[in-house]
Amino acid sequence: MLFAVVVAVTGVAAIILSETSTPNPDAPPGTTAVVGVIVAVDSQGLGDVRGFTLRETGGALQDFDLRAYESGSEFPPGHLAEHQATATPVRVWYREEGGVGLAIRLEDAPR
């Protein structure tokens, strides 16, 4: 009985702790990805979005600045307002610079 419990616990731990995703070959070099929902957008209109706040899956809030944003033609910054309204998750590829999260690429997060 004890052996079965140890095997079950070990199996569950292996599944939880294993990394099953493959690295994204299109990820910008030197970036980190995070997934969450948009809870605030800093903008002066659809054409002047400066940043946003993301609530990560675990509940942590993270602010991002768009001054280094590179994928505006694929994911226009004005589209963030729609994601905020619908709570549809996004993936943010970012890098830290001077304590600021600089969003480099945004995409619809896989569900």
Phi and psi restraints in degrees (range 20) as a CNS / XPLOR table:
assign (resid 1 and name C) (resid 2 and name N)
       (resid 2 and name CA) (resid 2 and name C) 1.0 -61.3 20.0 2
assign (resid 2 and name N) (resid 2 and name CA)
       (resid 2 and name C) (resid 3 and name N) 1.0 -38.8 20.0 2
assign (resid 2 and name C) (resid 3 and name N)
       (resid 3 and name CA) (resid 3 and name C) 1.0 -61.0 20.0 2
assign (resid 3 and name N) (resid 3 and name CA)
       (resid 3 and name C) (resid 4 and name N) 1.0 -42.0 20.0 2
assign (resid 3 and name C) (resid 4 and name N)
       (resid 4 and name CA) (resid 4 and name C) 1.0 -63.7 20.0 2
assign (resid 4 and name N) (resid 4 and name CA)
       (resid 4 and name C) (resid 5 and name N) 1.0 -39.8 20.0 2
assign (resid 4 and name C) (resid 5 and name N)
       (resid 5 and name CA) (resid 5 and name C) 1.0 -65.5 20.0 2
assign (resid 5 and name N) (resid 5 and name CA)
       (resid 5 and name C) (resid 6 and name N) 1.0 -44.3 20.0 2
assign (resid 5 and name C) (resid 6 and name N)
       (resid 6 and name CA) (resid 6 and name C) 1.0 -62.4 20.0 2
assign (resid 6 and name N) (resid 6 and name CA)
       (resid 6 and name C) (resid 7 and name N) 1.0 -43.3 20.0 2
assign (resid 6 and name C) (resid 7 and name N)
       (resid 7 and name CA) (resid 7 and name C) 1.0 -63.2 20.0 2
assign (resid 7 and name N) (resid 7 and name CA)
       (resid 7 and name C) (resid 8 and name N) 1.0 -43.5 20.0 2
assign (resid 7 and name C) (resid 8 and name N)
       (resid 8 and name CA) (resid 8 and name C) 1.0 -64.5 20.0 2
assign (resid 8 and name N) (resid 8 and name CA)
       (resid 8 and name C) (resid 9 and name N) 1.0 -45.5 20.0 2
assign (resid 8 and name C) (resid 9 and name N)
       (resid 9 and name CA) (resid 9 and name C) 1.0 -63.9 20.0 2
assign (resid 9 and name N) (resid 9 and name CA)
       (resid 9 and name C) (resid 10 and name N) 1.0 -42.4 20.0 2
assign (resid 9 and name C) (resid 10 and name N)
       (resid 10 and name CA) (resid 10 and name C) 1.0 -63.2 20.0 2
assign (resid 10 and name N) (resid 10 and name CA)
       (resid 10 and name C) (resid 11 and name N) 1.0 -42.1 20.0 2
assign (resid 10 and name C) (resid 11 and name N)
       (resid 11 and name CA) (resid 11 and name C) 1.0 -63.5 20.0 2
assign (resid 11 and name N) (resid 11 and name CA)
       (resid 11 and name C) (resid 12 and name N) 1.0 -44.2 20.0 2
assign (resid 11 and name C) (resid 12 and name N)
       (resid 12 and name CA) (resid 12 and name C) 1.0 -63.3 20.0 2
assign (resid 12 and name N) (resid 12 and name CA)
       (resid 12 and name C) (resid 13 and name N) 1.0 -44.3 20.0 2
assign (resid 12 and name C) (resid 13 and name N)
       (resid 13 and name CA) (resid 13 and name C) 1.0 -61.5 20.0 2
assign (resid 13 and name N) (resid 13 and name CA)
       (resid 13 and name C) (resid 14 and name N) 1.0 -40.4 20.0 2
assign (resid 13 and name C) (resid 14 and name N)
       (resid 14 and name CA) (resid 14 and name C) 1.0 -62.9 20.0 2
assign (resid 14 and name N) (resid 14 and name CA)
       (resid 14 and name C) (resid 15 and name N) 1.0 -40.3 20.0 2
assign (resid 14 and name C) (resid 15 and name N)
       (resid 15 and name CA) (resid 15 and name C) 1.0 -67.6 20.0 2
assign (resid 15 and name N) (resid 15 and name CA)
       (resid 15 and name C) (resid 16 and name N) 1.0 -45.3 20.0 2
assign (resid 15 and name C) (resid 16 and name N)
       (resid 16 and name CA) (resid 16 and name C) 1.0 -65.7 20.0 2
assign (resid 16 and name N) (resid 16 and name CA)
       (resid 16 and name C) (resid 17 and name N) 1.0 -41.6 20.0 2
assign (resid 16 and name C) (resid 17 and name N)
       (resid 17 and name CA) (resid 17 and name C) 1.0 -88.2 20.0 2
assign (resid 17 and name N) (resid 17 and name CA)
       (resid 17 and name C) (resid 18 and name N) 1.0 -8.2 20.0 2
assign (resid 17 and name C) (resid 18 and name N)
       (resid 18 and name CA) (resid 18 and name C) 1.0 -79.1 20.0 2
assign (resid 18 and name N) (resid 18 and name CA)
       (resid 18 and name C) (resid 19 and name N) 1.0 149.0 20.0 2
assign (resid 18 and name C) (resid 19 and name N)
       (resid 19 and name CA) (resid 19 and name C) 1.0 -98.9 20.0 2
assign (resid 19 and name N) (resid 19 and name CA)
       (resid 19 and name C) (resid 20 and name N) 1.0 112.3 20.0 2
assign (resid 19 and name C) (resid 20 and name N)
       (resid 20 and name CA) (resid 20 and name C) 1.0 -101.8 20.0 2
assign (resid 20 and name N) (resid 20 and name CA)
       (resid 20 and name C) (resid 21 and name N) 1.0 -10.4 20.0 2
assign (resid 20 and name C) (resid 21 and name N)
       (resid 21 and name CA) (resid 21 and name C) 1.0 -84.7 20.0 2
assign (resid 21 and name N) (resid 21 and name CA)
       (resid 21 and name C) (resid 22 and name N) 1.0 154.8 20.0 2
assign (resid 21 and name C) (resid 22 and name N)
       (resid 22 and name CA) (resid 22 and name C) 1.0 -101.0 20.0 2
assign (resid 22 and name N) (resid 22 and name CA)
       (resid 22 and name C) (resid 23 and name N) 1.0 149.9 20.0 2
assign (resid 22 and name C) (resid 23 and name N)
       (resid 23 and name CA) (resid 23 and name C) 1.0 -60.7 20.0 2
assign (resid 23 and name N) (resid 23 and name CA)
       (resid 23 and name C) (resid 24 and name N) 1.0 142.7 20.0 2
assign (resid 23 and name C) (resid 24 and name N)
       (resid 24 and name CA) (resid 24 and name C) 1.0 -82.1 20.0 2
assign (resid 24 and name N) (resid 24 and name CA)
       (resid 24 and name C) (resid 25 and name N) 1.0 114.5 20.0 2
assign (resid 24 and name C) (resid 25 and name N)
       (resid 25 and name CA) (resid 25 and name C) 1.0 -67.0 20.0 2
assign (resid 25 and name N) (resid 25 and name CA)
       (resid 25 and name C) (resid 26 and name N) 1.0 -17.0 20.0 2
assign (resid 25 and name C) (resid 26 and name N)
       (resid 26 and name CA) (resid 26 and name C) 1.0 -94.3 20.0 2
assign (resid 26 and name N) (resid 26 and name CA)
       (resid 26 and name C) (resid 27 and name N) 1.0 2.1 20.0 2
assign (resid 26 and name C) (resid 27 and name N)
       (resid 27 and name CA) (resid 27 and name C) 1.0 -64.4 20.0 2
assign (resid 27 and name N) (resid 27 and name CA)
       (resid 27 and name C) (resid 28 and name N) 1.0 135.4 20.0 2
assign (resid 27 and name C) (resid 28 and name N)
       (resid 28 and name CA) (resid 28 and name C) 1.0 -60.3 20.0 2
assign (resid 28 and name N) (resid 28 and name CA)
       (resid 28 and name C) (resid 29 and name N) 1.0 138.4 20.0 2
assign (resid 28 and name C) (resid 29 and name N)
       (resid 29 and name CA) (resid 29 and name C) 1.0 -59.0 20.0 2
assign (resid 29 and name N) (resid 29 and name CA)
       (resid 29 and name C) (resid 30 and name N) 1.0 140.0 20.0 2
assign (resid 29 and name C) (resid 30 and name N)
       (resid 30 and name CA) (resid 30 and name C) 1.0 74.6 20.0 2
assign (resid 30 and name N) (resid 30 and name CA)
       (resid 30 and name C) (resid 31 and name N) 1.0 19.2 20.0 2
assign (resid 30 and name C) (resid 31 and name N)
       (resid 31 and name CA) (resid 31 and name C) 1.0 -111.6 20.0 2
assign (resid 31 and name N) (resid 31 and name CA)
       (resid 31 and name C) (resid 32 and name N) 1.0 163.9 20.0 2
assign (resid 31 and name C) (resid 32 and name N)
       (resid 32 and name CA) (resid 32 and name C) 1.0 -122.6 20.0 2
assign (resid 32 and name N) (resid 32 and name CA)
       (resid 32 and name C) (resid 33 and name N) 1.0 146.2 20.0 2
assign (resid 32 and name C) (resid 33 and name N)
       (resid 33 and name CA) (resid 33 and name C) 1.0 -107.8 20.0 2
assign (resid 33 and name N) (resid 33 and name CA)
       (resid 33 and name C) (resid 34 and name N) 1.0 145.0 20.0 2
assign (resid 33 and name C) (resid 34 and name N)
       (resid 34 and name CA) (resid 34 and name C) 1.0 -142.3 20.0 2
assign (resid 34 and name N) (resid 34 and name CA)
       (resid 34 and name C) (resid 35 and name N) 1.0 146.7 20.0 2
assign (resid 34 and name C) (resid 35 and name N)
       (resid 35 and name CA) (resid 35 and name C) 1.0 -118.7 20.0 2
assign (resid 35 and name N) (resid 35 and name CA)
       (resid 35 and name C) (resid 36 and name N) 1.0 140.8 20.0 2
assign (resid 35 and name C) (resid 36 and name N)
       (resid 36 and name CA) (resid 36 and name C) 1.0 -178.4 20.0 2
assign (resid 36 and name N) (resid 36 and name CA)
       (resid 36 and name C) (resid 37 and name N) 1.0 -167.5 20.0 2
assign (resid 36 and name C) (resid 37 and name N)
       (resid 37 and name CA) (resid 37 and name C) 1.0 -113.5 20.0 2
assign (resid 37 and name N) (resid 37 and name CA)
       (resid 37 and name C) (resid 38 and name N) 1.0 148.1 20.0 2
assign (resid 37 and name C) (resid 38 and name N)
       (resid 38 and name CA) (resid 38 and name C) 1.0 -77.6 20.0 2
assign (resid 38 and name N) (resid 38 and name CA)
       (resid 38 and name C) (resid 39 and name N) 1.0 127.0 20.0 2
assign (resid 38 and name C) (resid 39 and name N)
       (resid 39 and name CA) (resid 39 and name C) 1.0 -113.6 20.0 2
assign (resid 39 and name N) (resid 39 and name CA)
       (resid 39 and name C) (resid 40 and name N) 1.0 -13.0 20.0 2
assign (resid 39 and name C) (resid 40 and name N)
       (resid 40 and name CA) (resid 40 and name C) 1.0 -157.9 20.0 2
assign (resid 40 and name N) (resid 40 and name CA)
       (resid 40 and name C) (resid 41 and name N) 1.0 145.2 20.0 2
assign (resid 40 and name C) (resid 41 and name N)
       (resid 41 and name CA) (resid 41 and name C) 1.0 -127.8 20.0 2
assign (resid 41 and name N) (resid 41 and name CA)
       (resid 41 and name C) (resid 42 and name N) 1.0 127.3 20.0 2
assign (resid 41 and name C) (resid 42 and name N)
       (resid 42 and name CA) (resid 42 and name C) 1.0 -94.2 20.0 2
assign (resid 42 and name N) (resid 42 and name CA)
       (resid 42 and name C) (resid 43 and name N) 1.0 105.2 20.0 2
assign (resid 42 and name C) (resid 43 and name N)
       (resid 43 and name CA) (resid 43 and name C) 1.0 -150.8 20.0 2
assign (resid 43 and name N) (resid 43 and name CA)
       (resid 43 and name C) (resid 44 and name N) 1.0 160.1 20.0 2
assign (resid 43 and name C) (resid 44 and name N)
       (resid 44 and name CA) (resid 44 and name C) 1.0 -112.5 20.0 2
assign (resid 44 and name N) (resid 44 and name CA)
       (resid 44 and name C) (resid 45 and name N) 1.0 27.5 20.0 2
assign (resid 44 and name C) (resid 45 and name N)
       (resid 45 and name CA) (resid 45 and name C) 1.0 129.8 20.0 2
assign (resid 45 and name N) (resid 45 and name CA)
       (resid 45 and name C) (resid 46 and name N) 1.0 171.5 20.0 2
assign (resid 45 and name C) (resid 46 and name N)
       (resid 46 and name CA) (resid 46 and name C) 1.0 -59.5 20.0 2
assign (resid 46 and name N) (resid 46 and name CA)
       (resid 46 and name C) (resid 47 and name N) 1.0 -31.4 20.0 2
assign (resid 46 and name C) (resid 47 and name N)
       (resid 47 and name CA) (resid 47 and name C) 1.0 -89.4 20.0 2
assign (resid 47 and name N) (resid 47 and name CA)
       (resid 47 and name C) (resid 48 and name N) 1.0 -0.1 20.0 2
assign (resid 47 and name C) (resid 48 and name N)
       (resid 48 and name CA) (resid 48 and name C) 1.0 -137.7 20.0 2
assign (resid 48 and name N) (resid 48 and name CA)
       (resid 48 and name C) (resid 49 and name N) 1.0 65.9 20.0 2
assign (resid 48 and name C) (resid 49 and name N)
       (resid 49 and name CA) (resid 49 and name C) 1.0 -94.6 20.0 2
assign (resid 49 and name N) (resid 49 and name CA)
       (resid 49 and name C) (resid 50 and name N) 1.0 126.6 20.0 2
assign (resid 49 and name C) (resid 50 and name N)
       (resid 50 and name CA) (resid 50 and name C) 1.0 -104.0 20.0 2
assign (resid 50 and name N) (resid 50 and name CA)
       (resid 50 and name C) (resid 51 and name N) 1.0 -26.3 20.0 2
assign (resid 50 and name C) (resid 51 and name N)
       (resid 51 and name CA) (resid 51 and name C) 1.0 -176.6 20.0 2
assign (resid 51 and name N) (resid 51 and name CA)
       (resid 51 and name C) (resid 52 and name N) 1.0 -178.6 20.0 2
assign (resid 51 and name C) (resid 52 and name N)
       (resid 52 and name CA) (resid 52 and name C) 1.0 -161.2 20.0 2
assign (resid 52 and name N) (resid 52 and name CA)
       (resid 52 and name C) (resid 53 and name N) 1.0 164.7 20.0 2
assign (resid 52 and name C) (resid 53 and name N)
       (resid 53 and name CA) (resid 53 and name C) 1.0 -115.8 20.0 2
assign (resid 53 and name N) (resid 53 and name CA)
       (resid 53 and name C) (resid 54 and name N) 1.0 132.6 20.0 2
assign (resid 53 and name C) (resid 54 and name N)
       (resid 54 and name CA) (resid 54 and name C) 1.0 -113.9 20.0 2
assign (resid 54 and name N) (resid 54 and name CA)
       (resid 54 and name C) (resid 55 and name N) 1.0 134.2 20.0 2
assign (resid 54 and name C) (resid 55 and name N)
       (resid 55 and name CA) (resid 55 and name C) 1.0 -98.2 20.0 2
assign (resid 55 and name N) (resid 55 and name CA)
       (resid 55 and name C) (resid 56 and name N) 1.0 113.4 20.0 2
assign (resid 55 and name C) (resid 56 and name N)
       (resid 56 and name CA) (resid 56 and name C) 1.0 -68.7 20.0 2
assign (resid 56 and name N) (resid 56 and name CA)
       (resid 56 and name C) (resid 57 and name N) 1.0 164.7 20.0 2
assign (resid 56 and name C) (resid 57 and name N)
       (resid 57 and name CA) (resid 57 and name C) 1.0 -53.4 20.0 2
assign (resid 57 and name N) (resid 57 and name CA)
       (resid 57 and name C) (resid 58 and name N) 1.0 -37.6 20.0 2
assign (resid 57 and name C) (resid 58 and name N)
       (resid 58 and name CA) (resid 58 and name C) 1.0 -79.7 20.0 2
assign (resid 58 and name N) (resid 58 and name CA)
       (resid 58 and name C) (resid 59 and name N) 1.0 -5.2 20.0 2
assign (resid 58 and name C) (resid 59 and name N)
       (resid 59 and name CA) (resid 59 and name C) 1.0 106.3 20.0 2
assign (resid 59 and name N) (resid 59 and name CA)
       (resid 59 and name C) (resid 60 and name N) 1.0 -13.2 20.0 2
assign (resid 59 and name C) (resid 60 and name N)
       (resid 60 and name CA) (resid 60 and name C) 1.0 -69.2 20.0 2
assign (resid 60 and name N) (resid 60 and name CA)
       (resid 60 and name C) (resid 61 and name N) 1.0 144.4 20.0 2
assign (resid 60 and name C) (resid 61 and name N)
       (resid 61 and name CA) (resid 61 and name C) 1.0 -98.9 20.0 2
assign (resid 61 and name N) (resid 61 and name CA)
       (resid 61 and name C) (resid 62 and name N) 1.0 139.9 20.0 2
assign (resid 61 and name C) (resid 62 and name N)
       (resid 62 and name CA) (resid 62 and name C) 1.0 -138.9 20.0 2
assign (resid 62 and name N) (resid 62 and name CA)
       (resid 62 and name C) (resid 63 and name N) 1.0 130.9 20.0 2
assign (resid 62 and name C) (resid 63 and name N)
       (resid 63 and name CA) (resid 63 and name C) 1.0 -92.0 20.0 2
assign (resid 63 and name N) (resid 63 and name CA)
       (resid 63 and name C) (resid 64 and name N) 1.0 143.3 20.0 2
assign (resid 63 and name C) (resid 64 and name N)
       (resid 64 and name CA) (resid 64 and name C) 1.0 -129.9 20.0 2
assign (resid 64 and name N) (resid 64 and name CA)
       (resid 64 and name C) (resid 65 and name N) 1.0 144.2 20.0 2
assign (resid 64 and name C) (resid 65 and name N)
       (resid 65 and name CA) (resid 65 and name C) 1.0 -106.5 20.0 2
assign (resid 65 and name N) (resid 65 and name CA)
       (resid 65 and name C) (resid 66 and name N) 1.0 143.8 20.0 2
assign (resid 65 and name C) (resid 66 and name N)
       (resid 66 and name CA) (resid 66 and name C) 1.0 -102.9 20.0 2
assign (resid 66 and name N) (resid 66 and name CA)
       (resid 66 and name C) (resid 67 and name N) 1.0 11.7 20.0 2
assign (resid 66 and name C) (resid 67 and name N)
       (resid 67 and name CA) (resid 67 and name C) 1.0 -65.9 20.0 2
assign (resid 67 and name N) (resid 67 and name CA)
       (resid 67 and name C) (resid 68 and name N) 1.0 -19.6 20.0 2
assign (resid 67 and name C) (resid 68 and name N)
       (resid 68 and name CA) (resid 68 and name C) 1.0 -109.5 20.0 2
assign (resid 68 and name N) (resid 68 and name CA)
       (resid 68 and name C) (resid 69 and name N) 1.0 14.8 20.0 2
assign (resid 68 and name C) (resid 69 and name N)
       (resid 69 and name CA) (resid 69 and name C) 1.0 -63.7 20.0 2
assign (resid 69 and name N) (resid 69 and name CA)
       (resid 69 and name C) (resid 70 and name N) 1.0 134.3 20.0 2
assign (resid 69 and name C) (resid 70 and name N)
       (resid 70 and name CA) (resid 70 and name C) 1.0 -115.0 20.0 2
assign (resid 70 and name N) (resid 70 and name CA)
       (resid 70 and name C) (resid 71 and name N) 1.0 -13.2 20.0 2
assign (resid 70 and name C) (resid 71 and name N)
       (resid 71 and name CA) (resid 71 and name C) 1.0 -113.6 20.0 2
assign (resid 71 and name N) (resid 71 and name CA)
       (resid 71 and name C) (resid 72 and name N) 1.0 39.4 20.0 2
assign (resid 71 and name C) (resid 72 and name N)
       (resid 72 and name CA) (resid 72 and name C) 1.0 -62.2 20.0 2
assign (resid 72 and name N) (resid 72 and name CA)
       (resid 72 and name C) (resid 73 and name N) 1.0 -27.7 20.0 2
assign (resid 72 and name C) (resid 73 and name N)
       (resid 73 and name CA) (resid 73 and name C) 1.0 -77.7 20.0 2
assign (resid 73 and name N) (resid 73 and name CA)
       (resid 73 and name C) (resid 74 and name N) 1.0 -26.9 20.0 2
assign (resid 73 and name C) (resid 74 and name N)
       (resid 74 and name CA) (resid 74 and name C) 1.0 -89.7 20.0 2
assign (resid 74 and name N) (resid 74 and name CA)
       (resid 74 and name C) (resid 75 and name N) 1.0 -32.6 20.0 2
assign (resid 74 and name C) (resid 75 and name N)
       (resid 75 and name CA) (resid 75 and name C) 1.0 -142.6 20.0 2
assign (resid 75 and name N) (resid 75 and name CA)
       (resid 75 and name C) (resid 76 and name N) 1.0 86.3 20.0 2
assign (resid 75 and name C) (resid 76 and name N)
       (resid 76 and name CA) (resid 76 and name C) 1.0 -59.4 20.0 2
assign (resid 76 and name N) (resid 76 and name CA)
       (resid 76 and name C) (resid 77 and name N) 1.0 137.4 20.0 2
assign (resid 76 and name C) (resid 77 and name N)
       (resid 77 and name CA) (resid 77 and name C) 1.0 -55.5 20.0 2
assign (resid 77 and name N) (resid 77 and name CA)
       (resid 77 and name C) (resid 78 and name N) 1.0 -30.7 20.0 2
assign (resid 77 and name C) (resid 78 and name N)
       (resid 78 and name CA) (resid 78 and name C) 1.0 -62.6 20.0 2
assign (resid 78 and name N) (resid 78 and name CA)
       (resid 78 and name C) (resid 79 and name N) 1.0 -19.9 20.0 2
assign (resid 78 and name C) (resid 79 and name N)
       (resid 79 and name CA) (resid 79 and name C) 1.0 -69.8 20.0 2
assign (resid 79 and name N) (resid 79 and name CA)
       (resid 79 and name C) (resid 80 and name N) 1.0 -16.6 20.0 2
assign (resid 79 and name C) (resid 80 and name N)
       (resid 80 and name CA) (resid 80 and name C) 1.0 -60.8 20.0 2
assign (resid 80 and name N) (resid 80 and name CA)
       (resid 80 and name C) (resid 81 and name N) 1.0 -34.4 20.0 2
assign (resid 80 and name C) (resid 81 and name N)
       (resid 81 and name CA) (resid 81 and name C) 1.0 -62.4 20.0 2
assign (resid 81 and name N) (resid 81 and name CA)
       (resid 81 and name C) (resid 82 and name N) 1.0 -38.1 20.0 2
assign (resid 81 and name C) (resid 82 and name N)
       (resid 82 and name CA) (resid 82 and name C) 1.0 -65.3 20.0 2
assign (resid 82 and name N) (resid 82 and name CA)
       (resid 82 and name C) (resid 83 and name N) 1.0 -42.6 20.0 2
assign (resid 82 and name C) (resid 83 and name N)
       (resid 83 and name CA) (resid 83 and name C) 1.0 -63.7 20.0 2
assign (resid 83 and name N) (resid 83 and name CA)
       (resid 83 and name C) (resid 84 and name N) 1.0 -35.7 20.0 2
assign (resid 83 and name C) (resid 84 and name N)
       (resid 84 and name CA) (resid 84 and name C) 1.0 -65.6 20.0 2
assign (resid 84 and name N) (resid 84 and name CA)
       (resid 84 and name C) (resid 85 and name N) 1.0 -44.4 20.0 2
assign (resid 84 and name C) (resid 85 and name N)
       (resid 85 and name CA) (resid 85 and name C) 1.0 -66.6 20.0 2
assign (resid 85 and name N) (resid 85 and name CA)
       (resid 85 and name C) (resid 86 and name N) 1.0 -34.0 20.0 2
assign (resid 85 and name C) (resid 86 and name N)
       (resid 86 and name CA) (resid 86 and name C) 1.0 -99.4 20.0 2
assign (resid 86 and name N) (resid 86 and name CA)
       (resid 86 and name C) (resid 87 and name N) 1.0 -6.8 20.0 2
assign (resid 86 and name C) (resid 87 and name N)
       (resid 87 and name CA) (resid 87 and name C) 1.0 57.6 20.0 2
assign (resid 87 and name N) (resid 87 and name CA)
       (resid 87 and name C) (resid 88 and name N) 1.0 31.2 20.0 2
assign (resid 87 and name C) (resid 88 and name N)
       (resid 88 and name CA) (resid 88 and name C) 1.0 -80.3 20.0 2
assign (resid 88 and name N) (resid 88 and name CA)
       (resid 88 and name C) (resid 89 and name N) 1.0 125.8 20.0 2
assign (resid 88 and name C) (resid 89 and name N)
       (resid 89 and name CA) (resid 89 and name C) 1.0 -64.3 20.0 2
assign (resid 89 and name N) (resid 89 and name CA)
       (resid 89 and name C) (resid 90 and name N) 1.0 151.6 20.0 2
assign (resid 89 and name C) (resid 90 and name N)
       (resid 90 and name CA) (resid 90 and name C) 1.0 -126.8 20.0 2
assign (resid 90 and name N) (resid 90 and name CA)
       (resid 90 and name C) (resid 91 and name N) 1.0 157.8 20.0 2
assign (resid 90 and name C) (resid 91 and name N)
       (resid 91 and name CA) (resid 91 and name C) 1.0 -108.1 20.0 2
assign (resid 91 and name N) (resid 91 and name CA)
       (resid 91 and name C) (resid 92 and name N) 1.0 131.6 20.0 2
assign (resid 91 and name C) (resid 92 and name N)
       (resid 92 and name CA) (resid 92 and name C) 1.0 -115.0 20.0 2
assign (resid 92 and name N) (resid 92 and name CA)
       (resid 92 and name C) (resid 93 and name N) 1.0 124.0 20.0 2
assign (resid 92 and name C) (resid 93 and name N)
       (resid 93 and name CA) (resid 93 and name C) 1.0 -97.3 20.0 2
assign (resid 93 and name N) (resid 93 and name CA)
       (resid 93 and name C) (resid 94 and name N) 1.0 123.4 20.0 2
assign (resid 93 and name C) (resid 94 and name N)
       (resid 94 and name CA) (resid 94 and name C) 1.0 -142.3 20.0 2
assign (resid 94 and name N) (resid 94 and name CA)
       (resid 94 and name C) (resid 95 and name N) 1.0 167.2 20.0 2
assign (resid 94 and name C) (resid 95 and name N)
       (resid 95 and name CA) (resid 95 and name C) 1.0 -135.8 20.0 2
assign (resid 95 and name N) (resid 95 and name CA)
       (resid 95 and name C) (resid 96 and name N) 1.0 151.6 20.0 2
assign (resid 95 and name C) (resid 96 and name N)
       (resid 96 and name CA) (resid 96 and name C) 1.0 -89.2 20.0 2
assign (resid 96 and name N) (resid 96 and name CA)
       (resid 96 and name C) (resid 97 and name N) 1.0 136.5 20.0 2
assign (resid 96 and name C) (resid 97 and name N)
       (resid 97 and name CA) (resid 97 and name C) 1.0 -145.3 20.0 2
assign (resid 97 and name N) (resid 97 and name CA)
       (resid 97 and name C) (resid 98 and name N) 1.0 112.8 20.0 2
assign (resid 97 and name C) (resid 98 and name N)
       (resid 98 and name CA) (resid 98 and name C) 1.0 60.4 20.0 2
assign (resid 98 and name N) (resid 98 and name CA)
       (resid 98 and name C) (resid 99 and name N) 1.0 34.3 20.0 2
assign (resid 98 and name C) (resid 99 and name N)
       (resid 99 and name CA) (resid 99 and name C) 1.0 79.6 20.0 2
assign (resid 99 and name N) (resid 99 and name CA)
       (resid 99 and name C) (resid 100 and name N) 1.0 7.0 20.0 2
assign (resid 99 and name C) (resid 100 and name N)
       (resid 100 and name CA) (resid 100 and name C) 1.0 -112.0 20.0 2
assign (resid 100 and name N) (resid 100 and name CA)
       (resid 100 and name C) (resid 101 and name N) 1.0 133.9 20.0 2
assign (resid 100 and name C) (resid 101 and name N)
       (resid 101 and name CA) (resid 101 and name C) 1.0 -81.0 20.0 2
assign (resid 101 and name N) (resid 101 and name CA)
       (resid 101 and name C) (resid 102 and name N) 1.0 112.6 20.0 2
assign (resid 101 and name C) (resid 102 and name N)
       (resid 102 and name CA) (resid 102 and name C) 1.0 -97.5 20.0 2
assign (resid 102 and name N) (resid 102 and name CA)
       (resid 102 and name C) (resid 103 and name N) 1.0 111.4 20.0 2
assign (resid 102 and name C) (resid 103 and name N)
       (resid 103 and name CA) (resid 103 and name C) 1.0 -70.1 20.0 2
assign (resid 103 and name N) (resid 103 and name CA)
       (resid 103 and name C) (resid 104 and name N) 1.0 124.9 20.0 2
assign (resid 103 and name C) (resid 104 and name N)
       (resid 104 and name CA) (resid 104 and name C) 1.0 -101.9 20.0 2
assign (resid 104 and name N) (resid 104 and name CA)
       (resid 104 and name C) (resid 105 and name N) 1.0 -41.0 20.0 2
assign (resid 104 and name C) (resid 105 and name N)
       (resid 105 and name CA) (resid 105 and name C) 1.0 -143.8 20.0 2
assign (resid 105 and name N) (resid 105 and name CA)
       (resid 105 and name C) (resid 106 and name N) 1.0 143.3 20.0 2
assign (resid 105 and name C) (resid 106 and name N)
       (resid 106 and name CA) (resid 106 and name C) 1.0 -124.9 20.0 2
assign (resid 106 and name N) (resid 106 and name CA)
       (resid 106 and name C) (resid 107 and name N) 1.0 146.8 20.0 2
assign (resid 106 and name C) (resid 107 and name N)
       (resid 107 and name CA) (resid 107 and name C) 1.0 -153.8 20.0 2
assign (resid 107 and name N) (resid 107 and name CA)
       (resid 107 and name C) (resid 108 and name N) 1.0 158.9 20.0 2
assign (resid 107 and name C) (resid 108 and name N)
       (resid 108 and name CA) (resid 108 and name C) 1.0 -63.0 20.0 2
assign (resid 108 and name N) (resid 108 and name CA)
       (resid 108 and name C) (resid 109 and name N) 1.0 131.8 20.0 2
assign (resid 108 and name C) (resid 109 and name N)
       (resid 109 and name CA) (resid 109 and name C) 1.0 -77.9 20.0 2
assign (resid 109 and name N) (resid 109 and name CA)
       (resid 109 and name C) (resid 110 and name N) 1.0 142.6 20.0 2
assign (resid 109 and name C) (resid 110 and name N)
       (resid 110 and name CA) (resid 110 and name C) 1.0 -63.7 20.0 2
assign (resid 110 and name N) (resid 110 and name CA)
       (resid 110 and name C) (resid 111 and name N) 1.0 145.4 20.0 2
